[in-house]
């Protein structure tokens, strides 16, 4: 406790009090108007670095969301094309069964052969499906079509996988190795779908008894084998779509959790700040009132003139 | 020795004069109630030497010592020099802390975190651009996006590094302006030296030159904001002032030794500026921190972008994008749809670069917070010491009013004594020993 109190001490401490009341009022007011409790790093240094990290993670998640959506588009385009190829193959199989039952003459067989050749072309067109300007079955040679139109059936792409990021450190293959089912066509003799289709067309055109026999046995069997491979590839791609969808759900959950953490770290508790704000307003008003009334009285007022 | 007949009048007169002088001092105190650096003064009254009255004389009986009134011994200022030295120590510390807080706040604003305009957001946008490229490796727009995001990031790093450098350069300029030839420090030192000379002369005449002492103390208070100040009072009334960690005293008698070299240990504003801008200082530390971020970014991305380095320059000031959109590498095999490189670069998000940047921001924030808290604490301490000083030296109007009444009444009473004596003498002169009537 100080011995003497002088008016200048009172006025300077009143001024200090008014200033500190005003500065806490200013703080609460900017928290209220911005809705944030971290306005600059010094408000909460650790919190700031957390906000930076969380914000970056959230940005990362929205990148993953767009990758996943892109991946889903890709796999759906792939399954769509494979379903078409499946239907076409089914049609070829029906034609093959018709041709094999032996009642058709050579002319009929030839016209079936023409249709099979056309269907083969349709298979290749479906294999040339594009998603967002990229050929989905070319491996990573996405700028060139996997198969050229016409009798030439050689695969133009490569066997590399197309990957999409679906989460931190996690990627998923969205491409399907359709070339593994279609093969390199007639010239290659690889027994894959295009080779089988070309062989069937050839046997139909020949129309000889030996050819007819081949149609009914080996060709049908080869066709069935390839259809099975196609279905299994379709299933693989379908499961990739399912994985992408579940990745999306996981990202959304994570996004919710991170957004909550970010808000807890960065955002002001409006209710709390509002109450603090009105308390500080009252304190400021009181300090102002004290300032206006203080040091008005002195002994001077009570001395006789 | 007989008592002089008119001694009582002299005694009453001394009372009148002393009360009047005390009243003058009160008037001066009231007039200076709001003068910065003024110490209240008081008239020190003492009794005048008495008259020895010998014993056994016919008129005086037992004898004694008769008081002859009062005189003003000196007019002294009320001041506690220990509080002064405490005040100056705290003032240096406060000035150091608030200078640091001010400069660091500027640096913090340059970082502009957390906000959409900050570097963190641009780093994030850069990683996102790589992710978009991984989704569409053949897209020209995505390539352009990666280059644009990289360029913006590099530019922001260049700007931030330059801003910190500017803050450092301005702090150095500020130091030069204060401590250089003809700067504030030298100006104050010269005034103190001049006052030293005048005070020495005045002290020789015997009476304390209160107003000059007050002015010198006020100048010393101001000087203490620039660096640590210690004052040693010399027998001849001059002050020898040591300043910061300068080798020779700043003021010695009427001599000024300036400019001298100071170091970061000088304290006060100058010490703070030197410690911020010096090698190993905070500002240099931030630039190094930013350089680490830039180096980690450039190395991290270039290590994956193997065809040609994506970034050139490995410091924050020099980093820039070194590739065109067409040269951006998306895959290690060179196939148009391959995206392993783009994916790997996008995976750098949250890695060493992001971590070291977040740590840097945290460091700046902690430093600012520390300096601000220190400033607030020291302000409180300084206010307390200032109040103690005011309690000792400040003018209290109530007190002056009370004194005024006392002195006024004292004066009135002395005057009354004088008129009583006068009427006694009148009796003696007018009514006794009338002869010839």
Boltz contact constraints between the chains, C-beta under 6 A:
constraints:
  - contact:
      token1: [A, 2]
      token2: [B, 391]
      max_distance: 6.0
  - contact:
      token1: [A, 3]
      token2: [B, 391]
      max_distance: 6.0
  - contact:
      token1: [A, 4]
      token2: [B, 391]
      max_distance: 6.0
  - contact:
      token1: [A, 4]
      token2: [B, 396]
      max_distance: 6.0
  - contact:
      token1: [A, 6]
      token2: [B, 390]
      max_distance: 6.0
  - contact:
      token1: [A, 6]
      token2: [B, 394]
      max_distance: 6.0
  - contact:
      token1: [A, 6]
      token2: [B, 396]
      max_distance: 6.0
  - contact:
      token1: [A, 8]
      token2: [B, 390]
      max_distance: 6.0
  - contact:
      token1: [A, 8]
      token2: [B, 394]
      max_distance: 6.0
  - contact:
      token1: [A, 9]
      token2: [B, 387]
      max_distance: 6.0
  - contact:
      token1: [A, 9]
      token2: [B, 390]
      max_distance: 6.0
  - contact:
      token1: [A, 40]
      token2: [B, 108]
      max_distance: 6.0
  - contact:
      token1: [A, 41]
      token2: [B, 108]
      max_distance: 6.0
  - contact:
      token1: [A, 41]
      token2: [B, 113]
      max_distance: 6.0
  - contact:
      token1: [A, 41]
      token2: [B, 361]
      max_distance: 6.0
  - contact:
      token1: [A, 41]
      token2: [B, 364]
      max_distance: 6.0
  - contact:
      token1: [A, 41]
      token2: [B, 365]
      max_distance: 6.0
  - contact:
      token1: [A, 42]
      token2: [B, 365]
      max_distance: 6.0
  - contact:
      token1: [A, 42]
      token2: [B, 368]
      max_distance: 6.0
  - contact:
      token1: [A, 42]
      token2: [B, 369]
      max_distance: 6.0
  - contact:
      token1: [A, 45]
      token2: [B, 362]
      max_distance: 6.0
  - contact:
      token1: [A, 45]
      token2: [B, 365]
      max_distance: 6.0
  - contact:
      token1: [A, 45]
      token2: [B, 366]
      max_distance: 6.0
  - contact:
      token1: [A, 48]
      token2: [B, 114]
      max_distance: 6.0
  - contact:
      token1: [A, 48]
      token2: [B, 361]
      max_distance: 6.0
  - contact:
      token1: [A, 48]
      token2: [B, 365]
      max_distance: 6.0
  - contact:
      token1: [A, 49]
      token2: [B, 358]
      max_distance: 6.0
  - contact:
      token1: [A, 49]
      token2: [B, 361]
      max_distance: 6.0
  - contact:
      token1: [A, 49]
      token2: [B, 362]
      max_distance: 6.0
  - contact:
      token1: [A, 51]
      token2: [B, 114]
      max_distance: 6.0
  - contact:
      token1: [A, 52]
      token2: [B, 120]
      max_distance: 6.0
  - contact:
      token1: [A, 52]
      token2: [B, 358]
      max_distance: 6.0
  - contact:
      token1: [A, 53]
      token2: [B, 358]
      max_distance: 6.0
  - contact:
      token1: [A, 56]
      token2: [B, 124]
      max_distance: 6.0
  - contact:
      token1: [A, 56]
      token2: [B, 350]
      max_distance: 6.0
  - contact:
      token1: [A, 56]
      token2: [B, 354]
      max_distance: 6.0
  - contact:
      token1: [A, 59]
      token2: [B, 124]
      max_distance: 6.0
  - contact:
      token1: [A, 59]
      token2: [B, 128]
      max_distance: 6.0
  - contact:
      token1: [A, 60]
      token2: [B, 349]
      max_distance: 6.0
  - contact:
      token1: [A, 63]
      token2: [B, 128]
      max_distance: 6.0
  - contact:
      token1: [A, 63]
      token2: [B, 131]
      max_distance: 6.0
  - contact:
      token1: [A, 67]
      token2: [B, 135]
      max_distance: 6.0
  - contact:
      token1: [A, 70]
      token2: [B, 135]
      max_distance: 6.0
  - contact:
      token1: [A, 134]
      token2: [B, 337]
      max_distance: 6.0
  - contact:
      token1: [A, 140]
      token2: [B, 335]
      max_distance: 6.0
  - contact:
      token1: [A, 140]
      token2: [B, 337]
      max_distance: 6.0
  - contact:
      token1: [A, 140]
      token2: [B, 338]
      max_distance: 6.0
  - contact:
      token1: [A, 141]
      token2: [B, 335]
      max_distance: 6.0
  - contact:
      token1: [A, 142]
      token2: [B, 138]
      max_distance: 6.0
  - contact:
      token1: [A, 142]
      token2: [B, 336]
      max_distance: 6.0
  - contact:
      token1: [A, 142]
      token2: [B, 337]
      max_distance: 6.0
  - contact:
      token1: [A, 143]
      token2: [B, 138]
      max_distance: 6.0
  - contact:
      token1: [A, 143]
      token2: [B, 336]
      max_distance: 6.0
  - contact:
      token1: [A, 162]
      token2: [B, 337]
      max_distance: 6.0
  - contact:
      token1: [A, 165]
      token2: [B, 343]
      max_distance: 6.0
  - contact:
      token1: [A, 298]
      token2: [B, 397]
      max_distance: 6.0
  - contact:
      token1: [A, 298]
      token2: [B, 398]
      max_distance: 6.0
  - contact:
      token1: [A, 299]
      token2: [B, 398]
      max_distance: 6.0
  - contact:
      token1: [A, 299]
      token2: [B, 401]
      max_distance: 6.0
  - contact:
      token1: [A, 300]
      token2: [B, 401]
      max_distance: 6.0
